[in-house]
Amino acid sequence: MVQKWDVVIVGGGLAGYVAANFLAKTPLNVLLLEKAKQVGGRARTDIINHQLFNLGPHALYKKGMARTILEELNITLEGNTPKLGGILIENNTKYVAPFSPLGLFKTTFLNWKERKEWVSILIKIKNSNRDELDTKTFHEWVHQSTNSEKVRSLLYIIGRLATYCHAPHKVSAYVVISHIQYAIGGVTYLDGGWQTMIDQLHNQAVISGVEIQTKSNMKQIVKNKSDQFQLTLSNGDCLQTKHVLYTGAPDNLNNVIAESFPYLQRNFLEEIVPVKAATLDVALEKLAKPKQLFAMGITTPYYYSVHSKYARLSQSGQCTILHVLKYHHPDERIFGRQEQTNLEAFLNKIQPGWQEYEVARRFLPQITVNYRLPQVGERKNFCQSETHISGLFIAGDWASPDSILSEGAVESGKKAAIEIMQKEGRSSHAT
Ligand SMILES: Cc1cc2nc3c(=O)[nH]c(=O)nc-3n(C[C@H](O)[C@H](O)[C@H](O)COP(=O)(O)OP(=O)(O)OC[C@H]3O[C@@H](n4cnc5c(N)ncnc54)[C@H](O)[C@@H]3O)c2cc1C
């Protein structure tokens, strides 16, 4: 017996669950497939030695669309906002970061002329019309905005911080500036980790009648004679559905679409470049230097932040959870052992002797932070969620024209659900 559905959502991450929650408000019968044992995708939180580890550092924009959409779905988002501040590091020199009024006053990184320029650029970013940035790379925008090398390096730092993209020559100024605008509005570190969002979305979807199947890897999509999709899972099961919403990796979409589809986006999907990072997630009994809560490398692309200072992330309640991360350049070759040594060395500069207090750690040499590095001229490819194959929709952090990260995932999940509802409305009116 082939099971029949109105909508099958492929992927139980943020995009899939947001779509499932919107579709759950309709009479459509919806199935969500997740290939992993656990749901959540990259928004999951793992418990290691009683400590809650997000998959690397995770911060939710306070002024972004994702928060608005999640709140529209009645998702509770508890946690706190980290204070602006911290330090900037170049080799063994530390500077106060000019990210707060006090930091701006105290820093020795900038002279007075550069401080004035930095402030006026931040105001320019806050007020900038991002539509005018659509044709520029972030590098071009930075070079047109200032001649100061120091101010340029600060712009690259906040660009990395806001987007995780470390390729100013390639990345679109439109996306970077809009995410810096969000970042200026502050972020929240979530109590209990990002899994709390997923758990709430999951429970609501199940209560509203969405069927969720984990350990279900969708291997192939074909269309049958009655214009329905036939999905094959890796365990050999077959499903039939009117609509498919795919939220997995873009390069894998080509593999699951059978050759018979005249899929015009094929080449374009193959050209999408991911944004990657190396992460070191650490739980410590205590911090050797309790005041050092945030740091960024100046020319070396490193990040450090103590998330448990602002969010409950320890089941025992006694440990400090911090994240160290290196932003990878897309053309860089990654050597795992070297990455680990470098991340540990960066942490050593901020918390010397941290190993003495270690309770748990996890190192990941190259995790995909975002499935797409947003490049100039690409926005038009993502204006619609429906692909050239009628009834096949896409969502995920790579599938939004305007946003990336959780912003892109949540926004595109909602958009795809609305497009499916509209299409369904049209076809039920027609019959
Ligand atoms: C280190 C790191 C730091 C980050 N920091 C931030 C941050 O500070 N702020 C922010 O906003 N975002 C951050 N992000 C990004 C954010 O986590 C992701 O953008 C978001 O979780 C992506 O959601 P998604 O649903 O698009 O994709 P995913 O979470 O990847 O979900 C897709 C799901 O589909 C499943 N799947 C794929 N193919 C199939 C198939 N064939 N069959 C069945 N299931 C399938 C996968 O197993 C996965 O669970 C970070 C990510 C990382 C890795």
The ligand as a MOL file (V3000), in Angstrom:
LIG
                    3D

  0  0  0     0  0            999 V3000
M  V30 BEGIN CTAB
M  V30 COUNTS 53 58 0 0 0
M  V30 BEGIN ATOM
M  V30 1 C 28.2430 26.5440 13.8990 0
M  V30 2 C 26.9400 27.1750 13.5300 0
M  V30 3 C 26.5950 28.4040 14.0750 0
M  V30 4 C 25.3880 29.0220 13.7150 0
M  V30 5 N 25.0420 30.1900 14.3020 0
M  V30 6 C 23.9010 30.8090 13.9740 0
M  V30 7 C 23.5220 32.0120 14.6030 0
M  V30 8 O 24.2040 32.5080 15.4910 0
M  V30 9 N 22.3750 32.6140 14.2030 0
M  V30 10 C 21.5800 32.0930 13.2160 0
M  V30 11 O 20.5550 32.6790 12.8960 0
M  V30 12 N 21.9060 30.9290 12.6150 0
M  V30 13 C 23.0400 30.2790 12.9700 0
M  V30 14 N 23.3920 29.0990 12.3790 0
M  V30 15 C 22.6020 28.6290 11.2340 0
M  V30 16 C 21.3300 27.9010 11.6070 0
M  V30 17 O 21.6040 26.8700 12.5330 0
M  V30 18 C 20.7760 27.2820 10.3200 0
M  V30 19 O 20.7180 28.2620 9.3130 0
M  V30 20 C 19.3900 26.7100 10.4820 0
M  V30 21 O 19.3150 25.8920 11.6170 0
M  V30 22 C 19.1020 25.9100 9.2030 0
M  V30 23 O 17.8140 25.3370 9.2450 0
M  V30 24 P 17.3020 24.5380 7.9630 0
M  V30 25 O 15.9910 23.9610 8.3240 0
M  V30 26 O 17.4010 25.4060 6.7720 0
M  V30 27 O 18.3830 23.3840 7.7100 0
M  V30 28 P 18.8020 22.1660 8.6390 0
M  V30 29 O 18.8000 22.5610 10.0530 0
M  V30 30 O 20.0580 21.6180 8.0600 0
M  V30 31 O 17.6110 21.1220 8.4320 0
M  V30 32 C 17.4940 20.3170 7.2900 0
M  V30 33 C 17.1020 18.9260 7.7590 0
M  V30 34 O 16.8040 18.1210 6.6070 0
M  V30 35 C 17.2610 16.8080 6.8570 0
M  V30 36 N 17.4020 16.1790 5.5250 0
M  V30 37 C 18.2490 16.5480 4.5370 0
M  V30 38 N 18.0890 15.7540 3.4600 0
M  V30 39 C 17.1160 14.8610 3.7790 0
M  V30 40 C 16.5000 13.7740 3.0640 0
M  V30 41 N 16.8780 13.4480 1.8230 0
M  V30 42 N 15.5320 13.0670 3.6960 0
M  V30 43 C 15.1350 13.3850 4.9660 0
M  V30 44 N 15.6910 14.4020 5.6880 0
M  V30 45 C 16.6610 15.1340 5.0940 0
M  V30 46 C 18.5730 17.0190 7.5930 0
M  V30 47 O 18.9400 15.8620 8.3300 0
M  V30 48 C 18.2270 18.2110 8.4970 0
M  V30 49 O 17.7560 17.7890 9.7650 0
M  V30 50 C 24.5470 28.4250 12.7540 0
M  V30 51 C 24.8790 27.1700 12.2350 0
M  V30 52 C 26.0520 26.5480 12.6300 0
M  V30 53 C 26.3810 25.1910 12.0690 0
M  V30 END ATOM
M  V30 BEGIN BOND
M  V30 1 1 1 2
M  V30 2 1 2 3
M  V30 3 2 2 52
M  V30 4 2 3 4
M  V30 5 1 4 5
M  V30 6 1 4 50
M  V30 7 2 5 6
M  V30 8 1 6 7
M  V30 9 1 6 13
M  V30 10 2 7 8
M  V30 11 1 7 9
M  V30 12 1 9 10
M  V30 13 2 10 11
M  V30 14 1 10 12
M  V30 15 2 12 13
M  V30 16 1 13 14
M  V30 17 1 14 15
M  V30 18 1 14 50
M  V30 19 1 15 16
M  V30 20 1 16 17
M  V30 21 1 16 18
M  V30 22 1 18 19
M  V30 23 1 18 20
M  V30 24 1 20 21
M  V30 25 1 20 22
M  V30 26 1 22 23
M  V30 27 1 23 24
M  V30 28 2 24 25
M  V30 29 1 24 26
M  V30 30 1 24 27
M  V30 31 1 27 28
M  V30 32 2 28 29
M  V30 33 1 28 30
M  V30 34 1 28 31
M  V30 35 1 31 32
M  V30 36 1 32 33
M  V30 37 1 33 34
M  V30 38 1 33 48
M  V30 39 1 34 35
M  V30 40 1 35 36
M  V30 41 1 35 46
M  V30 42 1 36 37
M  V30 43 1 36 45
M  V30 44 2 37 38
M  V30 45 1 38 39
M  V30 46 1 39 40
M  V30 47 2 39 45
M  V30 48 1 40 41
M  V30 49 2 40 42
M  V30 50 1 42 43
M  V30 51 2 43 44
M  V30 52 1 44 45
M  V30 53 1 46 47
M  V30 54 1 46 48
M  V30 55 1 48 49
M  V30 56 2 50 51
M  V30 57 1 51 52
M  V30 58 1 52 53
M  V30 END BOND
M  V30 END CTAB
M  END
